[in-house]
Amino acid sequence: MGQVRNAGQGLTVCSGEVRAQHQDSDEEKVVALMQATIATVAG
C-alpha cells in the first residue's frame, strides 16, 4: 500500500509499506517500508 504524503510543484513525498499475512491466520506484519522524495524536472 502506498500514498503520496505531499505533492508540490517541485517535490513530491511518497511512502509505502509491504505487509505479509501468515498463512495459518489473519495476522498481518509489516515487512518493508519505503520513503521517497521525487523531484519534478521540466523538460
PyMOL Python script that loads the backbone (N, CA, C, O; Angstrom):
from pymol import cmd

cmd.read_pdbstr("""\
ATOM      1  N   MET A   1       0.850  -1.156   0.000  1.00  0.00           N
ATOM      2  CA  MET A   1       0.000   0.000   0.000  1.00  0.00           C
ATOM      3  C   MET A   1       0.903   1.228   0.000  1.00  0.00           C
ATOM      4  O   MET A   1       1.861   1.287   0.771  1.00  0.00           O
ATOM      5  N   GLY A   2       0.620   2.183  -0.831  1.00  0.00           N
ATOM      6  CA  GLY A   2       1.422   3.398  -0.892  1.00  0.00           C
ATOM      7  C   GLY A   2       0.539   4.626  -0.984  1.00  0.00           C
ATOM      8  O   GLY A   2      -0.642   4.538  -1.321  1.00  0.00           O
ATOM      9  N   GLN A   3       1.131   5.775  -0.680  1.00  0.00           N
ATOM     10  CA  GLN A   3       0.378   7.011  -0.783  1.00  0.00           C
ATOM     11  C   GLN A   3       1.313   8.196  -0.944  1.00  0.00           C
ATOM     12  O   GLN A   3       2.472   8.159  -0.530  1.00  0.00           O
ATOM     13  N   VAL A   4       0.785   9.242  -1.551  1.00  0.00           N
ATOM     14  CA  VAL A   4       1.507  10.498  -1.685  1.00  0.00           C
ATOM     15  C   VAL A   4       1.247  11.294  -0.417  1.00  0.00           C
ATOM     16  O   VAL A   4       0.099  11.568  -0.069  1.00  0.00           O
ATOM     17  N   ARG A   5       2.324  11.663   0.273  1.00  0.00           N
ATOM     18  CA  ARG A   5       2.195  12.417   1.525  1.00  0.00           C
ATOM     19  C   ARG A   5       2.060  13.908   1.271  1.00  0.00           C
ATOM     20  O   ARG A   5       1.290  14.591   1.947  1.00  0.00           O
ATOM     21  N   ASN A   6       2.816  14.420   0.287  1.00  0.00           N
ATOM     22  CA  ASN A   6       2.802  15.846  -0.004  1.00  0.00           C
ATOM     23  C   ASN A   6       3.194  16.035  -1.464  1.00  0.00           C
ATOM     24  O   ASN A   6       4.290  15.643  -1.865  1.00  0.00           O
ATOM     25  N   ALA A   7       2.316  16.628  -2.260  1.00  0.00           N
ATOM     26  CA  ALA A   7       2.602  16.872  -3.668  1.00  0.00           C
ATOM     27  C   ALA A   7       2.709  18.368  -3.905  1.00  0.00           C
ATOM     28  O   ALA A   7       1.731  19.100  -3.751  1.00  0.00           O
ATOM     29  N   GLY A   8       3.886  18.816  -4.275  1.00  0.00           N
ATOM     30  CA  GLY A   8       4.109  20.226  -4.558  1.00  0.00           C
ATOM     31  C   GLY A   8       4.497  20.408  -6.014  1.00  0.00           C
ATOM     32  O   GLY A   8       4.478  19.454  -6.792  1.00  0.00           O
ATOM     33  N   GLN A   9       4.854  21.648  -6.388  1.00  0.00           N
ATOM     34  CA  GLN A   9       5.244  21.923  -7.766  1.00  0.00           C
ATOM     35  C   GLN A   9       6.613  21.351  -8.086  1.00  0.00           C
ATOM     36  O   GLN A   9       6.856  20.935  -9.218  1.00  0.00           O
ATOM     37  N   GLY A  10       7.515  21.323  -7.109  1.00  0.00           N
ATOM     38  CA  GLY A  10       8.878  20.869  -7.354  1.00  0.00           C
ATOM     39  C   GLY A  10       9.225  19.533  -6.737  1.00  0.00           C
ATOM     40  O   GLY A  10      10.047  18.794  -7.279  1.00  0.00           O
ATOM     41  N   LEU A  11       8.603  19.206  -5.596  1.00  0.00           N
ATOM     42  CA  LEU A  11       8.903  17.954  -4.898  1.00  0.00           C
ATOM     43  C   LEU A  11       7.618  17.201  -4.543  1.00  0.00           C
ATOM     44  O   LEU A  11       6.592  17.804  -4.230  1.00  0.00           O
ATOM     45  N   THR A  12       7.699  15.889  -4.599  1.00  0.00           N
ATOM     46  CA  THR A  12       6.609  15.024  -4.163  1.00  0.00           C
ATOM     47  C   THR A  12       7.176  14.018  -3.168  1.00  0.00           C
ATOM     48  O   THR A  12       8.189  13.373  -3.440  1.00  0.00           O
ATOM     49  N   VAL A  13       6.532  13.886  -2.028  1.00  0.00           N
ATOM     50  CA  VAL A  13       6.973  12.944  -0.994  1.00  0.00           C
ATOM     51  C   VAL A  13       5.972  11.797  -0.948  1.00  0.00           C
ATOM     52  O   VAL A  13       4.770  12.012  -0.794  1.00  0.00           O
ATOM     53  N   CYS A  14       6.489  10.560  -1.086  1.00  0.00           N
ATOM     54  CA  CYS A  14       5.657   9.357  -1.101  1.00  0.00           C
ATOM     55  C   CYS A  14       6.128   8.391  -0.028  1.00  0.00           C
ATOM     56  O   CYS A  14       7.289   8.419   0.382  1.00  0.00           O
ATOM     57  N   SER A  15       5.217   7.537   0.424  1.00  0.00           N
ATOM     58  CA  SER A  15       5.587   6.478   1.362  1.00  0.00           C
ATOM     59  C   SER A  15       4.802   5.227   0.999  1.00  0.00           C
ATOM     60  O   SER A  15       3.754   5.295   0.357  1.00  0.00           O
ATOM     61  N   GLY A  16       5.329   4.087   1.422  1.00  0.00           N
ATOM     62  CA  GLY A  16       4.646   2.830   1.142  1.00  0.00           C
ATOM     63  C   GLY A  16       5.094   1.753   2.110  1.00  0.00           C
ATOM     64  O   GLY A  16       6.119   1.886   2.778  1.00  0.00           O
ATOM     65  N   GLU A  17       4.325   0.702   2.174  1.00  0.00           N
ATOM     66  CA  GLU A  17       4.686  -0.431   3.032  1.00  0.00           C
ATOM     67  C   GLU A  17       4.209  -1.727   2.399  1.00  0.00           C
ATOM     68  O   GLU A  17       3.224  -1.759   1.661  1.00  0.00           O
ATOM     69  N   VAL A  18       4.929  -2.788   2.705  1.00  0.00           N
ATOM     70  CA  VAL A  18       4.570  -4.135   2.251  1.00  0.00           C
ATOM     71  C   VAL A  18       4.185  -4.927   3.486  1.00  0.00           C
ATOM     72  O   VAL A  18       4.912  -4.947   4.479  1.00  0.00           O
ATOM     73  N   ARG A  19       3.043  -5.575   3.413  1.00  0.00           N
ATOM     74  CA  ARG A  19       2.563  -6.385   4.533  1.00  0.00           C
ATOM     75  C   ARG A  19       2.487  -7.843   4.105  1.00  0.00           C
ATOM     76  O   ARG A  19       2.133  -8.153   2.967  1.00  0.00           O
ATOM     77  N   ALA A  20       2.821  -8.724   5.024  1.00  0.00           N
ATOM     78  CA  ALA A  20       2.725 -10.164   4.790  1.00  0.00           C
ATOM     79  C   ALA A  20       1.689 -10.740   5.738  1.00  0.00           C
ATOM     80  O   ALA A  20       1.602 -10.347   6.901  1.00  0.00           O
ATOM     81  N   GLN A  21       0.911 -11.669   5.227  1.00  0.00           N
ATOM     82  CA  GLN A  21      -0.116 -12.321   6.034  1.00  0.00           C
ATOM     83  C   GLN A  21       0.334 -13.752   6.303  1.00  0.00           C
ATOM     84  O   GLN A  21       0.728 -14.478   5.390  1.00  0.00           O
ATOM     85  N   HIS A  22       0.270 -14.143   7.574  1.00  0.00           N
ATOM     86  CA  HIS A  22       0.633 -15.504   7.962  1.00  0.00           C
ATOM     87  C   HIS A  22      -0.359 -16.473   7.324  1.00  0.00           C
ATOM     88  O   HIS A  22      -1.566 -16.227   7.339  1.00  0.00           O
ATOM     89  N   GLN A  23       0.139 -17.564   6.768  1.00  0.00           N
ATOM     90  CA  GLN A  23      -0.733 -18.478   6.031  1.00  0.00           C
ATOM     91  C   GLN A  23      -1.742 -19.223   6.907  1.00  0.00           C
ATOM     92  O   GLN A  23      -2.751 -19.709   6.396  1.00  0.00           O
ATOM     93  N   ASP A  24      -1.492 -19.324   8.215  1.00  0.00           N
ATOM     94  CA  ASP A  24      -2.402 -20.058   9.096  1.00  0.00           C
ATOM     95  C   ASP A  24      -3.366 -19.153   9.865  1.00  0.00           C
ATOM     96  O   ASP A  24      -4.235 -19.649  10.581  1.00  0.00           O
ATOM     97  N   SER A  25      -3.221 -17.823   9.725  1.00  0.00           N
ATOM     98  CA  SER A  25      -4.102 -16.905  10.457  1.00  0.00           C
ATOM     99  C   SER A  25      -4.288 -15.632   9.647  1.00  0.00           C
ATOM    100  O   SER A  25      -3.731 -15.490   8.558  1.00  0.00           O
ATOM    101  N   ASP A  26      -5.072 -14.712  10.185  1.00  0.00           N
ATOM    102  CA  ASP A  26      -5.303 -13.428   9.532  1.00  0.00           C
ATOM    103  C   ASP A  26      -4.320 -12.359  10.002  1.00  0.00           C
ATOM    104  O   ASP A  26      -4.480 -11.185   9.669  1.00  0.00           O
ATOM    105  N   GLU A  27      -3.314 -12.750  10.766  1.00  0.00           N
ATOM    106  CA  GLU A  27      -2.348 -11.802  11.312  1.00  0.00           C
ATOM    107  C   GLU A  27      -1.470 -11.224  10.197  1.00  0.00           C
ATOM    108  O   GLU A  27      -0.898 -11.966   9.398  1.00  0.00           O
ATOM    109  N   GLU A  28      -1.370  -9.882  10.153  1.00  0.00           N
ATOM    110  CA  GLU A  28      -0.521  -9.200   9.182  1.00  0.00           C
ATOM    111  C   GLU A  28       0.681  -8.589   9.875  1.00  0.00           C
ATOM    112  O   GLU A  28       0.606  -8.194  11.038  1.00  0.00           O
ATOM    113  N   LYS A  29       1.793  -8.513   9.154  1.00  0.00           N
ATOM    114  CA  LYS A  29       3.020  -7.939   9.693  1.00  0.00           C
ATOM    115  C   LYS A  29       3.653  -7.070   8.611  1.00  0.00           C
ATOM    116  O   LYS A  29       3.721  -7.473   7.450  1.00  0.00           O
ATOM    117  N   VAL A  30       4.116  -5.875   8.988  1.00  0.00           N
ATOM    118  CA  VAL A  30       4.822  -5.007   8.053  1.00  0.00           C
ATOM    119  C   VAL A  30       6.231  -5.572   7.870  1.00  0.00           C
ATOM    120  O   VAL A  30       6.968  -5.745   8.841  1.00  0.00           O
ATOM    121  N   VAL A  31       6.603  -5.861   6.605  1.00  0.00           N
ATOM    122  CA  VAL A  31       7.912  -6.456   6.337  1.00  0.00           C
ATOM    123  C   VAL A  31       8.847  -5.508   5.589  1.00  0.00           C
ATOM    124  O   VAL A  31      10.045  -5.777   5.500  1.00  0.00           O
ATOM    125  N   ALA A  32       8.318  -4.393   5.043  1.00  0.00           N
ATOM    126  CA  ALA A  32       9.164  -3.423   4.348  1.00  0.00           C
ATOM    127  C   ALA A  32       8.495  -2.059   4.364  1.00  0.00           C
ATOM    128  O   ALA A  32       7.273  -1.956   4.252  1.00  0.00           O
ATOM    129  N   LEU A  33       9.300  -1.016   4.503  1.00  0.00           N
ATOM    130  CA  LEU A  33       8.833   0.367   4.449  1.00  0.00           C
ATOM    131  C   LEU A  33       9.598   1.111   3.362  1.00  0.00           C
ATOM    132  O   LEU A  33      10.761   0.806   3.096  1.00  0.00           O
ATOM    133  N   MET A  34       8.937   2.098   2.726  1.00  0.00           N
ATOM    134  CA  MET A  34       9.569   2.892   1.691  1.00  0.00           C
ATOM    135  C   MET A  34       9.233   4.362   1.914  1.00  0.00           C
ATOM    136  O   MET A  34       8.092   4.709   2.219  1.00  0.00           O
ATOM    137  N   GLN A  35      10.228   5.213   1.761  1.00  0.00           N
ATOM    138  CA  GLN A  35      10.041   6.666   1.814  1.00  0.00           C
ATOM    139  C   GLN A  35      10.777   7.222   0.607  1.00  0.00           C
ATOM    140  O   GLN A  35      11.951   6.911   0.409  1.00  0.00           O
ATOM    141  N   ALA A  36      10.108   8.045  -0.211  1.00  0.00           N
ATOM    142  CA  ALA A  36      10.737   8.568  -1.413  1.00  0.00           C
ATOM    143  C   ALA A  36      10.434  10.044  -1.571  1.00  0.00           C
ATOM    144  O   ALA A  36       9.323  10.497  -1.296  1.00  0.00           O
ATOM    145  N   THR A  37      11.428  10.785  -2.012  1.00  0.00           N
ATOM    146  CA  THR A  37      11.264  12.178  -2.391  1.00  0.00           C
ATOM    147  C   THR A  37      11.565  12.273  -3.891  1.00  0.00           C
ATOM    148  O   THR A  37      12.661  11.923  -4.327  1.00  0.00           O
ATOM    149  N   ILE A  38      10.608  12.740  -4.664  1.00  0.00           N
ATOM    150  CA  ILE A  38      10.725  12.790  -6.111  1.00  0.00           C
ATOM    151  C   ILE A  38      10.763  14.248  -6.559  1.00  0.00           C
ATOM    152  O   ILE A  38       9.883  15.035  -6.211  1.00  0.00           O
ATOM    153  N   ALA A  39      11.786  14.599  -7.331  1.00  0.00           N
ATOM    154  CA  ALA A  39      11.916  15.967  -7.860  1.00  0.00           C
ATOM    155  C   ALA A  39      11.288  16.036  -9.239  1.00  0.00           C
ATOM    156  O   ALA A  39      11.539  15.183 -10.090  1.00  0.00           O
ATOM    157  N   THR A  40      10.466  17.064  -9.457  1.00  0.00           N
ATOM    158  CA  THR A  40       9.865  17.314 -10.757  1.00  0.00           C
ATOM    159  C   THR A  40      10.828  18.114 -11.604  1.00  0.00           C
ATOM    160  O   THR A  40      11.297  19.174 -11.188  1.00  0.00           O
ATOM    161  N   VAL A  41      11.131  17.604 -12.812  1.00  0.00           N
ATOM    162  CA  VAL A  41      12.078  18.259 -13.714  1.00  0.00           C
ATOM    163  C   VAL A  41      11.347  18.630 -14.996  1.00  0.00           C
ATOM    164  O   VAL A  41      10.789  17.767 -15.674  1.00  0.00           O
ATOM    165  N   ALA A  42      11.352  19.906 -15.319  1.00  0.00           N
ATOM    166  CA  ALA A  42      10.716  20.363 -16.563  1.00  0.00           C
ATOM    167  C   ALA A  42      11.599  19.997 -17.752  1.00  0.00           C
ATOM    168  O   ALA A  42      12.824  20.093 -17.685  1.00  0.00           O
ATOM    169  N   GLY A  43      10.966  19.582 -18.824  1.00  0.00           N
ATOM    170  CA  GLY A  43      11.818  19.234 -19.962  1.00  0.00           C
ATOM    171  C   GLY A  43      11.097  18.918 -21.151  1.00  0.00           C
ATOM    172  O   GLY A  43      11.704  18.609 -22.177  1.00  0.00           O
TER     173      GLY A  43
END
""", "prot")
cmd.dss("prot")
cmd.show_as("cartoon", "prot")
cmd.util.cbc("prot")
cmd.orient("prot")
